[in-house]
Each structure stands twice: as structure tokens, then as C-alpha cells.
Amino acid sequence: MEFVSVAVFMFFYLYAAEIPKVYRYSCYYWLPVAMVIVSFALQKGALSRLLNSRLMVTGGEISYGFYLIHLFVLLSYAEWQKTAEFKVEWYYSVPLLFAVVVLLSLLSYRYFEKPLNRKIKLLLNE
């Protein structure tokens, strides 16, 4: 059901240019979006199982930290490369920088976000 709903949504998306804007932005996407919402709400398909896998859930949990940290890491690396005596090739630096950002995001989630979330929930439940 999930693949069908995603396929219907993609079909609607690919042919959206053929539809006048007034309909496209008001009622054109109702059917495919409703199908996608219902099919994922049921959580019985292979795509739901994939999205509920531990790797994907962890990726979702660290995504905000990734968003906040990545620019700092990339800009710091770029500044370092401007003054460094040796230049690192992009095919080495890109995977390394990605790994650093993921690691920092994991650490941030584990040691900052998660404990702070627990404390806030405790404060709000009192």
C-alpha cells in the first residue's frame, strides 16, 4: 500500500505542471497526500519497516544536531584548509567530515539533548 501511495503521489507530482495553479495549490494533492498519510499511519508495509529501523530512527533523532553542527564543522575545515601547508583532496575530506559531523551529532544527542529532554519532561509533569 505504501509503494502504491508513493507512486500515486509521484504521478501527481510529475504531472502537476499540467494543472492550473489555483487547483494545484488548493485541491490537486488531497488524494495522494491522504493516501500517503493513511498508508504510513497503518505502518504495515516494507517502507514503514525500513523507516522504523534502528538506523533510520537514530538518524532522525540526531538530525537536528546534524543541522546545527554541520556548518560549524565545514566552515572550520575550510578556514583550516586556507592556512594549512598541505591540501586534503575532497574525496578524503568529504567522508571524513561527514563522519565527524555524525559523531558530534550522536554525542550531542546522547549527552545533551536526551538528558535535557528528560529534565524538561520531569519539570512539566510536576
Secondary structure, 3 states (H helix, E strand, C coil): CHHHHHHHHHHHHHCHHHCCHHHHHHHHCHHHHHHHHHHHHHCCCHHHHHHCCHHHHHHHHHHHHHHHHHHHHHHHHHHHHHHCCCCCCHHHHHHHHHHHHHHHHHHHHHHHHHHHHHHHHHHHHC
